[in-house]
């Protein structure tokens, strides 16, 4: 496993900073602040993205009966991680985290200590640019003859070309059986503030983040059956009436889609 790089900003640590976490360094906070200066909304997007994850995982576990989750590009743990949400509903759930950031992997392995007795929580050191390797390693843990929920939570903007990002998701979804799901969201380019923030962020030394149009986010779900309410701002996806998710739509879109 590679050593932790403290000299260059890392996306997982920047995201952790935006979410209010403590696993970040001065260089990460500087890069995060460069984005915030143009789009303060990114802090709300970061926090609402975790709420979207929690609602989607809970819905698939409780309503769709999903017991297997492949969380690709998982990032640093914060409040209510995938295995905690799923195993609270169904203790026998199996969760595989995938990342290649050494700090993320260190935390992910620590998370295995609080898995349920009935369930499985594991992690794979892999790059989502190589989905075949991820699938090969995940087969040792998950049952690919049973439905799996595949998760890409705001990470595919780090893939330089949109077509390559779509190819990654399709190659993973091709490996899972009918009845599997894709949970995915991405930052979008609807506002000038978002576009300016992404351009400035690219100068920070962090891996640039490519924004999607809303239509491009929808393109990840081609061939899948969207779960109600479809493709929406992440803070509007099944948000309860008494939660902040009923506020103005954020410049980030996501959905949950079922493989027929």
C-alpha positions in Angstrom: 0.0 0.0 0.0 1.3 3.5 -0.9 2.4 5.9 1.8 0.1 8.7 2.8 1.0 11.9 0.9 0.9 14.9 3.2 2.2 17.4 0.7 -0.5 17.4 -2.0 -4.2 17.8 -1.4 -6.2 14.5 -1.6 -9.9 14.4 -2.7 -11.0 12.1 0.2 -9.4 14.3 2.8 -10.9 17.5 1.2 -14.3 15.9 1.2 -13.8 14.9 4.8 -13.0 18.6 5.5 -16.2 19.8 3.8 -18.2 17.2 5.8 -16.8 18.6 9.1 -14.4 15.7 9.7 -10.9 15.8 11.3 -9.0 13.6 8.9 -7.5 16.3 6.8 -4.4 18.5 6.7 -3.6 22.2 5.9 -3.0 21.4 2.2 -6.5 19.8 2.0 -8.2 22.7 3.8 -6.5 25.2 1.4 -7.8 23.3 -1.6 -11.2 22.9 -0.1 -11.4 26.6 0.7 -10.4 27.4 -2.9 -13.7 25.7 -3.9 -15.7 27.2 -1.1 -14.6 30.7 -2.1 -16.5 30.3 -5.4 -19.3 27.9 -4.3 -20.0 27.9 -0.6 -22.8 25.4 -1.4 -20.2 22.7 -1.7 -20.3 22.3 2.1 -24.0 21.6 2.0 -23.5 19.2 -1.0 -20.9 17.3 1.0 -23.2 16.9 4.0 -26.3 16.1 2.0 -24.4 13.5 0.0 -24.1 11.5 3.2 -27.8 11.9 3.8 -28.5 10.7 0.3 -26.3 7.6 0.9 -28.1 6.8 4.1 -31.6 7.1 2.6 -30.7 5.1 -0.5 -28.9 2.3 1.4 -31.7 2.1 3.9 -34.4 2.0 1.2 -32.7 -0.8 -0.7 -32.1 -2.8 2.4 -35.5 -2.4 4.0 -37.7 -2.2 0.9 -35.8 -4.0 -1.9 -34.3 -6.7 0.3 -30.7 -6.0 -0.9 -28.1 -7.6 1.4 -24.9 -6.9 -0.6 -23.3 -3.5 -1.2 -20.2 -2.7 -3.3 -19.2 0.9 -2.3 -16.6 2.0 -4.9 -14.5 5.0 -4.1 -15.8 5.0 -0.5 -13.8 8.0 0.9 -13.1 8.6 4.5 -15.7 7.4 7.0 -18.0 9.9 8.7 -21.4 9.6 10.3 -23.4 6.5 9.4 -21.3 4.6 6.9 -22.7 2.1 4.4 -22.2 -1.0 6.5 -23.7 0.7 9.6 -26.8 1.8 7.8 -27.4 -1.6 6.0 -26.5 -3.8 9.0 -28.8 -1.7 11.3 -31.7 -2.8 9.1 -30.4 -6.3 8.1 -27.5 -7.5 10.3 -26.5 -10.2 7.8 -25.7 -7.6 5.1 -22.3 -7.8 3.3 -20.4 -4.6 2.5 -17.3 -4.3 0.4 -15.5 -0.9 0.4 -13.2 -0.1 -2.5 -10.6 2.7 -2.5 -6.9 3.1 -3.1 -6.2 6.1 -0.8 -3.9 4.7 2.0 -5.6 6.8 4.7 -9.1 5.7 3.5 -8.0 2.1 3.6 -6.5 2.5 7.2 -9.9 3.8 8.4 -11.9 1.2 6.4 -10.0 -1.6 8.0 -10.7 -0.1 11.4 -14.4 0.0 10.6 -14.4 -3.8 10.2 -14.2 -3.9 14.0 -17.8 -2.7 14.4 -19.5 -4.9 11.9 -22.3 -7.3 13.1 -21.7 -10.9 13.9 -24.0 -12.0 11.1 -22.7 -9.6 8.5 -19.4 -9.0 6.6 -17.6 -5.7 6.2 -14.4 -5.8 4.1 -12.3 -3.5 1.9 -10.4 -3.8 -1.3 -7.3 -1.8 -2.3 -8.1 -1.0 -5.9 -8.6 1.9 -8.4 -12.0 2.3 -9.9 -10.2 2.9 -13.3 -9.7 -0.9 -13.2 -13.3 -2.3 -12.6 -12.3 -5.8 -13.7 -9.8 -6.0 -10.8 -12.5 -4.8 -8.4 -15.0 -7.4 -9.6 -12.4 -10.2 -9.4 -11.5 -9.3 -5.8 -15.2 -8.7 -4.8 -16.2 -12.2 -5.9 -14.2 -13.6 -3.0 -16.6 -11.8 -0.6 -19.9 -11.2 -2.4 -22.2 -13.7 -4.1 -22.5 -12.5 -7.7 -25.4 -14.8 -8.3 -27.5 -12.6 -6.0 -28.4 -8.9 -6.4 -25.7 -6.3 -5.4 -26.1 -2.6 -4.9 -23.2 -0.9 -6.6 -22.3 2.6 -5.3 -20.4 5.5 -6.9 -20.9 8.4 -4.6 -19.6 11.6 -6.2 -16.3 10.1 -7.2 -16.5 9.7 -11.0 -15.8 13.4 -11.6 -12.2 12.5 -11.0 -12.2 10.4 -14.2 -10.9 12.8 -16.9 -13.4 11.9 -19.6 -17.1 11.4 -19.1 -17.2 8.5 -21.6 -14.6 6.7 -19.5 -16.6 7.2 -16.3 -19.7 5.8 -18.0 -17.7 2.8 -19.2 -16.5 2.1 -15.7 -20.1 2.0 -14.3 -21.3 -0.2 -17.2 -18.5 -2.7 -16.8 -19.3 -3.1 -13.1 -23.1 -3.3 -13.7 -22.5 -5.9 -16.5 -21.0 -8.2 -13.9 -23.9 -8.1 -11.4 -27.1 -10.0 -11.9 -30.6 -8.9 -12.6 -32.2 -7.2 -9.6 -29.0 -5.4 -8.7 -29.0 -1.6 -8.3 -26.8 1.4 -9.0 -26.6 4.2 -6.5 -24.8 7.2 -8.0 -24.6 10.9 -7.7 -22.3 13.6 -9.2 -21.7 17.3 -8.8 -23.4 19.2 -11.7 -22.5 22.2 -13.7 -25.9 24.0 -13.6 -24.6 27.2 -11.9 -21.7 29.5 -12.8 -20.5 29.3 -9.2 -20.0 25.5 -9.6 -18.2 25.9 -12.9 -15.9 28.6 -11.5 -15.2 26.6 -8.3 -14.2 23.5 -10.3 -11.8 25.6 -12.5 -10.2 27.2 -9.4 -10.0 23.8 -7.6 -8.0 22.4 -10.6 -5.2 24.9 -9.8 -4.9 23.6 -6.2 -2.8 20.6 -6.9 -5.7 18.2 -6.2 -6.9 15.9 -9.0 -9.3 18.0 -11.1 -13.0 17.3 -10.7 -15.1 17.2 -13.9 -18.6 18.5 -13.4 -21.5 16.7 -15.2 -24.6 18.1 -16.8 -27.8 16.7 -15.3 -28.3 14.8 -18.5 -24.9 13.3 -18.2 -25.7 12.1 -14.7 -28.8 10.5 -16.2 -26.6 8.8 -18.8 -25.0 6.6 -16.1 -28.5 5.0 -15.6 -29.2 4.1 -19.3 -30.7 0.7 -19.4 -31.7 0.7 -15.7 -35.1 1.3 -14.2 -35.0 4.4 -12.0 -36.5 4.1 -8.5 -39.0 6.8 -7.6 -38.4 9.8 -7.5 -35.9 9.3 -10.4 -33.0 11.6 -11.1 -33.2 14.6 -8.8 -31.0 16.9 -6.7 -29.5 14.7 -4.0 -31.2 16.7 -1.2 -34.6 16.0 -2.7 -34.2 12.2 -3.1 -36.8 10.8 -0.7 -36.2 13.5 1.8 -38.6 13.6 4.7 -40.9 16.6 4.9 -39.4 17.8 8.1 -35.8 17.6 7.0 -33.6 20.3 5.2 -33.7 18.2 2.1 -37.0 20.0 1.1 -34.9 23.2 0.6 -33.7 24.6 -2.7 -32.2 21.9 -5.0 -28.4 21.6 -4.7 -26.1 21.6 -7.7 -25.6 17.8 -7.4 -27.8 15.1 -8.9 -28.3 11.5 -8.2 -30.6 8.5 -8.5 -31.0 4.8 -7.8 -31.5 2.5 -10.7 -32.5 -1.2 -10.9 -30.9 -3.6 -13.4 -33.8 -5.4 -15.1 
